[in-house]
């Protein structure tokens, strides 16, 4: 397993944004599911602040796949979450829980993540929190 990606996920599960940022290149490209590409650690940190305000998440069943040469990796996992505060344009939050599969794809250079792209099924998430 790629050590940088492993450290990134450990930091995520610990709620350690600084630890996640330490795994990223300064010009990281963050491709968000159903969102815009954010470039740079500052925008990534702002995204994390927003997510931590609206959601509490823990990832389980993480499996990381490495490409030869160490320049790319992918991971699949289960997102176990609680919807804490209404996110603009989404259903109202009142502490609903959700569980859904997701995946992330990484580019790496010099032991830093230069791109992270995350995908999950937004319709499935919406259904789960709407039925909460």
C-alpha positions, 0 to 999 in steps of 0.5 A: 500500500502506498504510504502517503495514501495510507497516511492520508486516510489515517489522518482523515479518520482521525479528523486531522486536517493538518495531517491530510494537508501534509500529504498533499503537494502545494498545488494539489488538484482536488476533484470533488464529486459533483463539484468544481476542481479546487487547486492548492492546499488552501482551497483543500483546507477550506473544503475540509472545514466545510465538510467537517461542519456539515458531516462527520465521516469515518472510512472503513473497508479501505483497500488501496491499489498502487500502480507500478512506479508509485505515481498513481493509486486508487482506493475504495472504501465505505463512508460511514457518516452523520449529516450534521448541518444542512449543506446548501442545495441538499436536503435538511440535516437533522443528524441522519446517518448514511453508509455508502461505497466510494472511491478515490484516485490519486496522482503522486509525485515526490511522495506527495499527492498531486491530485485526488478525485473522489466519487460516490453515488450522490443519488444514493446518499440523498435517498438515505438522508431523505428517508432518515 
